[in-house]
């Protein structure tokens, strides 16, 4: 199979490396920064081309998009119009209307698109999902979710991040839908800027608490932070009538027990999202290769990405307006 990669920044380069390591894949890359594309191509020993148009004129079996967000809609549509299975890093587009347009285009074209919500490929989330579906947990009653960064993003990134709900919590919103198999019906969000005022200047917050009500009345609480000094903390707690399971409860969890004799944690905490989820990132790209080879259904569709984004937009509205927001208000 020959797969093209558009965009070889940090994550795009890692995707290219994963594809390069796959025994059944030939790789070709491009980037808006031609020098960067050539450097990555030289390191991997693969060809690069000067433009997306040239890449799409190359006989390809699949397309991986890791370019800047503003380019995602056009690239996805170009890929499916060329008859290619497409992998695209989230987000599909910068807003809900743009994402809906892409979803409509993909549907009309009969295309296959996999969106990069890598937690769907993380062993902990997958195990928890199967445990819930098998009945081990009983009837699900409560979910608690945490995503907390050890340090804030750069001042350059904050104004273009689209805020804590669309940037940091978007993975949580998708994971809640995917693991529970339920849809979000109502959102109530609060947040504060407790650290650098760059967040307030961007209309954002660095500490957030969100409550979700799912369509079966399961309650979800969610905490987010840009200043978790103990380390990178990502967890999902699923409490049912028979048992409670926790994703992320391992020896590197950035928590210290106040109970005498407790031995968690016993290793250094994760320093950030990339070391924690590197296996999941690799698994999702290898999953895309399987999709290119064998066809079938996408493990994360544009409609899935749209659903998560609508929840994020509802949370942002809830925080701004200091009230619960029903998803019907968002046209969902």
Protein Blocks (a to p, Z undefined) as FASTA:
>chain_A
ZZddehjafklmmmmmmmmmpmkbccddddfblmlmmmmmmmnopacdfbfklmmmpccf
bdcdfbdfklmmmmmmmmmmnopacdddddfbfbfklmmmmmmmmmmnopacddddfklm
gmklmmmmmmmmnomnopafbdcdddddfbdcdfklmmmnnpaklmmmmmmmmmmmmmno
pacfbdcdddddfbdfklmmnopafbdcdddddfkopacdddddfbbfkbccdddddddf
kbccdehiafkbccddfbehiabdfbdcdfbfklmmmmmmmmmmmmmmmmmmngpadfbd
fklmmmmmmmmmmmmmmmmnopacdfklnoZZ
